Amino acid sequence: MNLAALLVLFASGEFLPVSLDSEGPHLIVLSPGAAKEYGEAREVVRALHPGATEVTVDLASEAAIASALAAAKPRYALVLALPGEIDVNLAWRWLRACSAVDADPFPDVRTGFLTGSTPAAAAAFAGRISAAARGETKLPRRFVDDLGPNEMAPPEAFFVQPQTWFFTALPAGFPRATISHGKAGFTDARLGALDGAGYVHFGGHGYPDRVVSGVTGRQAGRLVLAPCVVWNGACYTGATDRWFDEWGGGGNVVEKRVAPAESFGLNLLGNAVVGYLAALHPDHGIPVYQEMEHLAATGAPLGELMRQTGVAVVLGAGGKLPDLAPLAGGTPSRAWTPAEIMLRGTASRVLFGDPALAAGGKFAEPALRAGPITDEGGEARVTVTVANPLMRSSLTDTFHSDLSADGRLFNDRALVVLDLPADRAAPEAVEVLSAGVEGRPIRHRLVAWAVEEDSGARRLLVQVDLAATAFMQGPFRTPGATLVLALR
């Protein structure tokens, strides 16, 4: 970003508020390899979290991870690991261990991974995070959404429009742009197209070395970027070394590797980013926008955004983690249902960066508003109202389609989070008494519920799916639509 543009932004105050959550406990985890090679990055992280506990853990051992988390019971864990130690199996192993810290099924630790193509690159990444947390560098208040290739456009086409079709919760006056291009449209001449944005999103199909017919891994390192947080919904684009093709080997899983020079993730981490949220396995795009919407509604740190993705996986799988058995090359491919594929892929999403870093603050109302718990007819009830239908992704079940008019698309969803007062016992059962809008009932089903214990707080989490008429369309998305729950 050029100096003149930066001076204009400084003068106008058009930057995102950035802070580092000091609430702990904080845990710094190093793999044995990172402990040997990431000395400079380690010192930067120590300075950023001077009161943190530090441990060296064999990341290949779920028991070792679980033991470290059980001992520290951290709110935040920053994991320093070499690129070759990070893969989908580690993501699933870590998620299982985080969910076993207490008795509820939800992940309890807000986690970020720190790595780089070289020890110097890892240290530089840590340094950018530290500079942003201290206010020495600024994230511009602008969002750019690169939707990836448009197969209907001419191959060389490249369009930039001052709007967004998916992150519609952005308030008026929040600068935004959407890029759409043909299959050969993102040329090296377009490397500056994402400049000046503090939030960047990549969409499209993906592999570890590219967004298909979009930005390549090599280009990712040469993009002109302001300091920014990046979300990527394209499959595999978080992979830093090992990855697995579950269906590419004539009935067997194939283990593959991406070279550091080709890795989209490593090249991007070597750029100006201060946080990168991406998948290590086949993903799909809506959970990415749910992460962005959760940021908009809460201003939560990046690690909490990713933890909420894990929460959504647990609820979507019926109140428990799905089958996250490790992958190995040469083993038979399994016949997963579409929902199982999407649940496991979403569970592979990770944050690269400091989980305690918050960037943006709260700037939108949440999708749902839960009223107080009242006692009626001998049972506790709560009414949930649709308050902000612009949170389109938050109102979408990214895993199930049984209540959709088009079986290829997704149900609508109400994910209710209700703080339980200290003097109220946790419910033993939850029932949906009604769902409707303007006196008309809406077809629905209870997907899952559970009580979460988190840092001394108790929350009731409930997912109810509702009928959808088309993609991100349905009667429940009407302002004032209601859902009434009985807590027994």
N, C-alpha and C positions, 0 to 999 in steps of 0.2 A: 504494500500500500504506500503511495507516494506521500511525501512530507506535507504537501499542500492539503491533500485530502484529510490527513490526520489532524492538521491544525484546525480545519473547519469543524471536524467532529469534536475536538477538545473544546472549541469555542461554544458549540451548541449543546454540549453535555450529552451527546447521543452515544452513550456507551452503556453496556450492561453492568449492573452492579455485581461485583464478584466478592465472595467472602469464603472463609474457611471455617467450617463448623468445629468449634473447640470441644463440644460435648463428646465425652469418651465412654468407655476406654478406647484408645487407639492402639492398634497392633501393626507392627512392621514385620512382615514375613519375608525371609530370603531363602531361596533354594540354595543348596550347597554351591552350585555353579555361580549364582549371582553373588553369593557372599565372597567368592574369590575374585570375580571379574568386575563387579559393579561398585567398587569402592567410592568413586566420586558421586555417583547417583545416591548411594547410601548416605553420604554426608549431607547432601542436599535435603533428603527426606528427613533425616534426623533433625536438622535445623528447623524444618517446617513443623515437625511434631516432637518438640523436645521432651514431652512427658510420656511418649509412647513406649510400650514394651516391645522389645525386639527379639525375634526367635528365628532360628534356622530350621527349616522343615524340609523333609524329603517329599516333594510335591507328587511323586509317583505313588505315595502311600496314603490312602484315604484314612487309615487308622492314625497316622502321624498328624495329618491335617486336623482330624476330629479331636485328637488329644490337645493340640495347641489351642484350638478354638474353645474347647471345654475349660481349659485352664485360665485363659484370658477373658473369656466371654466378652469379646470386643463389640463395640458398636460399629467401628470401622476397621477394616484390614486392608493395608496396602501391600501388595505382593510383588516383590522384585523377582523376576524369573527370566531366564534366557529364552530367546525365540524358540529354540528346539524343545523346550519344556512345556510350551503352551499349545494345547490342541483341544479338540472337543471332549476328549476323555477327561482332561483336567477340569474343564468347565463343569462337566456333569459331576465329577468327583467332588469338586469344591461345593457345588450346590447341595449335594446330598449331605456333606459334612455341616454346612451352614444351617441346614434344616433340622439337624439332629442336636443342636445346642440345647434346646428345651423340648418340652413334650408336644408342642403344637407342630403342625406340618409345614409351617412357613419358614423361609430363610430368615435368619436372625442377624446376619452380618452384612453390612454394606461394604462391598469389595471393589477394589480397583487393581489392575495389573500394570506394572511398569516394566517396559522392555525397550529394546532398540536393536537396530541391525548391528551395532557395535557398542562396546561399553561407553564410548564417547557420545554416541547417539542417545543412549539411555540417560546419561547424565544431562544432555542438552534438553531432553524431554522433561526431566525432573526440574531443570532450571526454568523452563518456560512456565510450568505449573506454579513454581515458587514465585516467579515474577508477577504472574497474574494474581495470585493470592495476596501479595503485598501491595498491589496497585501500581506496580512499576510498568506493566503493560496493560492495555485496555482492549476489551472485546467490543467491536462496534455493534450498535443496536440495529441490526439488520439480519434478515433471514433470506437465504437463497436455497431454493429447492431444485435440485437437478434430477428431474424425473427419469433421465436415461433416454434410450432411443425410442423414437416414435416410428413404428414400422410402416405407418401410412404416409410418412413424410418423405420427400426426396432425400436420397442418401446424404447429400452435402448440406441439407437444411440445418439452420440453427436459429431458434427463436428464444427471445427473452421477453417475458411479459411481467408487468409490475403487479402481480397478484399471486395468490396461492390457492389451489383447489383442495388441498388436504389439511394443511395447518390453519384451518379457518378460525381458530380461537384467537389468533393474533388480533390485538386491539387496533382500532383506527389510528393511523399515524405511525404504526410500527412498520418501517420500510421493509418491503419484501419483493422478491422476484422469483419467477419460475422459468427454468430452462428446459426446453424440449428440442430434440435434434434428431436428424436422420441417423442411419446406421454408421455413417462415416463423418458425422457432423462435428464431433468433438476432436478437432485437430489441434496441433501444437499452437496454432494461432489463437486458440480459445483458452489458453492456460490462465488468462487473467479474468475469466468470466465469473469466478466466485470471489473475487477480491472484495474487501470491504464489508464482509459479513461475519458477525460473531457466532451465528448459527448456520450450519451448512448441512444439507441432507442429500444423500445419494440414493436413488432408486434404480430399479431394473433387475434383470437377472445378473448373476455374478459367479465368479470363480476366484480363487485366491490371487490371481494375477490381473483381474480386471472386472469392471462392470461390462458385461457383454455389449459390444458395439458402442461403448461409452468410454469413460476415462480408464486408461490402462494403469497397471501398477507403476510402470516407469513414469508415466505422466503425473501420478499422484504425488511423487516427490518433487515435481517441478511446477505444480500449480502455484499461482500467485495468491497467497492467502494472508488475510489479517489473522492475528491471534483469534482462535475460534474453537468452538465445540462442534464436533462432526458426528452425525448419525448416519449409519449406512444400513439399508434394508436389503442390499443385494447379498445373495448367498455367499458364504465362505470368505467374505472380504475382510474378516478379522484374522484370518489364518496367517501365522508368522513362519510356519515351517511345515509340520506334518498335517495332512488332512486326509479324509476318508471319502471315497466314492462308494456309497452303499450299493449302487445298482449298476456299476460300470464294468463288472468283470465276469459276464456270462453266468450270473447267479451267485457270485461271490463278492464280498467287500474288497475293495482295492485300496491299499495304503499308498499315498502319494506325498510328494513334497514340492513346495514352491521355493525357488531360489530367492535369497534375500533381495537381489537386484530387481526381481519381478514382483515381489509381494506387495499388493496394494496396501495392506495394513502397515508393514514396516516402512514403506516409502512415505505414507501419510504421517506416521509418527515421527518421521524425520523432518517433517515440514513444520508449519507454524501452529499446529493444533495443541490445545491444552487438555483436551478430552476427546476420546473416540469411543463410540458405542457401536459395536458390530457383532456379527455372528461368526462362529467357527465351523458352521455346518449349514445345510440348507435352511434358509430362513424365509419368512415372508413379510411383506412391508408394513402391515398395520401395527404390530407391536411397537415399531419404531416411532410412529406418530403418537401412540399411546404414551410413550416415554416423554415425548415433547409436550404433550398435553398435560401430563402430570407435573412437569416443570412449570408450565404456565399457571396451573391452578394452585400450586403450593410453593413454588420457589425452592423446592427441595434440592439438596446436594446431589451430585451426579450418581453417587453410590446408592442413594435411596431410589432414584429413577430405575436403576437396574434391579434393585431388590424388588421393586413393585412388579417388574416383569416376571420375576420368579414367583411372586405371590399369585399373579394371574395364571401362571402355568399350573400351580397347585390347585387353584379353584377350577380351572378348565378341565383338569384331569379328575374331577370329582372329589376334591378335598385331600389329595395326596399327590406326591410326586409321581410322574409317569415312569414307565420302564426306561431307565437310563443306563442299561447294561453297556459296558465299554465295547468299543469297536476294535477289530483287529483284521489286518489284511489276510485274505484267504479263507475267512469264515463265511458261511452261507448268508446271503442276503435274506432279510426277513420281509415278510409281506405285511407292511404296516398299512393301516387305514390312513386316509388323508389327515384326519384329526391327530392320529398318533405321530405322523411325520411332522405336522406343524407344532405340536406340543414339544417334541424332542428338539426340533430346530430352534424354537424360541428359547428353550432351556440352554441353548448353546451361546446365547448372547452374553457378552461380557463388556465391562468398561475397561478401557485402557486410560489410566489417569488416576488422580487422587480422589477417592470416593467421598471425601469430606468437602471437596470444592463445590461451591454453589455459584451458578452463573445465570443471573437474570432476574431473580426475585419473582414474586407472584404478580402476574399481570392479567389473569383471566379468572372468571368465576368457574367453579367446578361444574361438571355435567349434572350432578344430582345434589339435591339438598335433603338431608334427613331431618325430620322433625324430632321433637323430644320423645322419649319413651313414656307412654301413658299406660295406665292400668284400666282396662275396660272389660267388663264381663268376667272378671277373675283371671285375666291374662294380660301380659304386657303386649303393647302394640306400638308400631312405629310406621309413620307414613313417609314415603320417599317421593319427592317431586322432581320432575325434570326441570332444571333451572337454566341450563345453557346447552341447547342442542347444537351449538357450533363446535362442541367437543365431539365431533363426529366419530373419531376413532375410539374414544372412551366408551361410546355407546354401541360398540361392535364386538361381538364374540368372534375372535380370530380363529377359532378351532371348530365350531359346530355350525351345521346348516340345516338341521332337521325342522326348524320353524321358519325357514325361508321359502318364499314363493318360488324361488329359483334354487334348486338343490345344489347348484354349483357355488352359491354365494353364502354369506354368513348370516347367522341370526343377529338380531339386535340383543343388547345386553345391558343389564343394570348390575354394576359391581358396587355394592353398598358397604361402606366402612362406617361403623357406629362405635363411638367410644362408650364403654360401659362404666357407669359410676361405681365407685369403690363399694358402695353399700348395696349394690344389686348383684345377685348371684348370676353366674353365667347360665344361659338357657340350656336346657337339655334337648330341645327340639325347636326348629324354625319351620313355619308354614307360610306360604303365600296366600293371603286371604283374598286379594283381588289385584288386578292390574287393569288400568283403563284410562281413557281420555274422553272428556266431554260426555260422560255417561255411557260410553261404549266400551265393552270389555275387550281386552287384548289377550290373545292366546299366549300362554307362557308355561315355563316349567322351572322348578328349582334345580339348579345344577349342583351346588354345594354350599356348605357353610361351615365355619369353624371359628373358634375364639383364639385370637392371637395374643400372646404375652410378649411385650417388646419394651425393654428399658423401663420396666415398672408400670407401663400402661397396659390396659386390657382393651381389646377391640373385637367386636363381632364383625366378621367379614362374610358377606353373602353374595352369591352370584345367581341371578335369575335371568334366564334367556327369554326373549319375546319374539313374536312374529315379525318378520321383515318382509317388505313387499318388493324390494330391489336392493341394489348395492347401497348400503348406508342410507336406506330409506325404510320407514315403517311408522306406524301410528304412535309408538312410544316416544318418538323423537319430537313430539309436539310439546311446546312449553306448557307446563301445568299437568302433563300426564302423571299419573300417580301409581304407586305400588304400595300396598299395605301388607306388612309382615306381622305375624304373631310370634312372640318369643315365649316359649313354654318351658 
